[in-house]
Amino acid sequence: MSVISPRVSVAMTAAACLLLVAGCGSRPPVVQQPGAAARSAPSSRPITADVKACAGAQAVLGHVAADTVRWSSTLHPFDKAIAKRLVERASELAAQGPFATSPGIQTAVHSTAASFASLGTAMRSKKRVEVVRAIGRSQVAYKELKTACSLGQ
């Protein structure tokens, strides 16, 4: 059983999301010269449907992290603005799942989106125990998404 408070857990999840987004910029930027539109930078791996779905999910997670960076589940567990943003981001995240061809990635994206929507709903319910449970479910789903998409590795 974890002794970490929900606030610390949410902060750790948000920080992990931020690290994922920071990893997107690990390659040097490609500066395109005028008139070079026909040329493209070589890619080290093919961009498959699964890669696109995971990249889209990763982008949404970055937005979730930015939206929730100053939110405290301990001090403000029922923040209406955060609840609204989580539900909106859940829809955006769910939209990434169908792009994947891998059932594992589709499931992980769907589960994470559903957990974010459930967290927003729990926050609107104004029942602290439901918020805590929803945070736990979102952490589990996020971990599964990280594994399915090989995020942070």
N, C-alpha and C positions, 0 to 999 in steps of 0.2 A: 504494500500500500504506500502510495506516495505521500510525503509530508509537505510537498511543494504547494503553496497556496494557489488558488485559481488565478490570481492576479499575476503571479510569477509565471505560471504555466502559459497564460495568454501572451505575456510579454515574450516568453521564450519562443512560442509559436510564431509570433509576429517577427521576432528577430530572425528566426530561421527563414521565414518568407523573404525578408529583406536580403539575407545572404544569397538566397536563390536568385533574386533579381540582380544582385551585384555580380553574380557569376556570368550573367548574360554578356557583360562587357569585357570578358577576359581576352577576347581576340582584339588585335589592333583594328581601329576603324579603317574601312576602305574609303579612300578619297577618290571620288570619280572625277576624272578630267573632263573638261568640256569636249563634247563630240565622242565620248567614249561609251555612250549608252549601249552600244551593241555588245561591248565586252563585259564579261562578268568575272568576279573574283572566283578562283577555284575553291571548291568545297572539299573538305576532308572526308565527309560522309554524305551519303545521299539524304535528301530531305524527304522522308516518307510521311505518310498520313499520320502515323503515330508520333513522329517527331514534331509535326505541326500541332497536333492536339496537345502534346505535352508543353510545347512552347506557349501555346495559347493559355493553357491552364496556369503555367508559371507566371505569365503576365497578369492574369486575374489575381493570383495570390499576392503579387506585388502590390496591386491596388488595395487588396484587403489589408495588407500590412500597413500601407500608408493611411488607410481609413481608420485603423484601430490603434495606431502607435501611441496615442495619448489616452486611450480608453483604459479604465481600470474596472475590471469585473467585480472587484471588492468594493470600491467606492461608488461606482455608478453602474450597477449591474443591469439597470433597466433603461439605459440611455436610448431614447427614441431615435435619434439621428443615426447612431451606430446600428441599431436593430434594422432600420430601413436600409442602410448601406449593405449590411450583410445579406439581406434578402435579395437586393438588387445584384450584388456580386455573385450570389448563388446562382441566379439565372444566367449570368454571363459565363460562369464556370460550367454550368450544365450544357451550355451551347457548344462547348469544346469537345465533349465526349463523343458525339456522333462522327467527328472527323477521324477518330482513331479506328483502326482496323482490328487492333488487338482487343479481345474481350476483357482482358485484365485491366487495360488502360481505361476502356469505356466504363467498367465497373468502378474503378478507383475515382475517376473524375465524377461520376454520378454520385457516389457515396459521399465524397467531400462536399459537393454542391448541396446535397440533401442535408448534410450536417450543418452547413452554414445557414441554410434556410431554417432549420430547426432551432438553431441558436437565436436567430432573429425573432422567431416566433416565441421562444421561451422568454426572451427579454421583454417582449410585449405582454406576456402573461403576468409579469411582475411577481413571479415565484422564484425566489433565489435557488431553491433546490433544483428546479428545472433548468435554470441557467447553468449551474455547476455541472449537471449531467450532460447538457448539450455541449459544453466546453470539452468535457471528457470524450464524448463521441467525435467531436470535430478533430481532436488531437489524434485519435486512432485512425480516422479516415485520412487525415493529412499524411500520417506516417505511411499508410498504404499507398497513397498517391506518390509520395517520394520514392518508394520502392518500385512501383510500376513504371514510373517515368525516369528512374535513375537520376533523380534530382539531388543535387548536393554531393555527388560522388565524383 
